[in-house]
């Protein structure tokens, strides 16, 4: 069963009408309704608000990291553990091939269904998750294998245990180490890029976002609660935060926007995965002939341009 958002009610009604017409065997009605559906989809998705894109980024049917890994990576083998505390299921790491080229993929995995969501901690990594990501990144650097980071988290886990084991230190270490990593790195925000939890696996030579993904320093709900003491103003906060791919691209904070199927990645997962695979392949071709020292220097300069500094 497909899930529909509030602004997709007209689409849901037409889908139900098509299903009823198919059951009745009325092919003429089906043809007419499908044309109406195309028009309604185009109308609905032509001018989405920032809050509506946030809803799409959080859609329960949206492809997660493992969905993309299974689609784009061949001969994939998972790598576990941080070699210090435990294996964090909220971070998944795989080695495999993309179009015949070796690739390491490190992703944040939210989980689907109550049991898996709890197991994956709703995609909120603990410090051992970030340490696992860094361990695998260092492994990729040793063997000169490019890395693809798939970013999708509401944020790093803020629990007592995570803080006791050095959550902020783990994130800070990743920011420092990944900025100096001597191999090709590409990061793609596939859904929700929340605060330091996203930044810890988002330092890369190329940072891209799926068209209906979001990237922000805080969730709109958290922002609304802090600024107005009213979480219900999250739609206003989403607009003020400039969290969409197009907004961040226009401000020079990301490199590229990866297109999605018209009505969202969750409606055509294969097409969304193909778009990511094509983007990564093109980025690898662009970056693979650059000397590694120059690559690191370019990455650092890109990071330094993100803000203004005064002595």
Buried (B, 14 or more C-beta within 10 A) or exposed (E): EEEBBEBBEBBEEBBEBBEEBEEEEEEEBBEBBEEBBEEBBEEBBEEBEBBBBBBBBBBEBBBBBBBBBEBBBEEBEEBBBBEEBBBBBBBBBBBBEBEEBBBBBBBBBBBBEEEBBEEBBBBBBBBBBBBBBBBBBEBBBEEEBBBBBBBBBBBBBEEEEBBEBBBEEBBBBBBEBBBEBEBBBBBBBBBBBBBBBBBBBBBBBBBBBBBBBBBBBBBBBBBBBEEEEEBEBBBBBBBBBBBBBBBBBEEEBBBBBBBBBBBBBBBBBEEBBEBBBBBBBEBBEEBEEBEEEEBBEEBEEBEEEEEEEEE
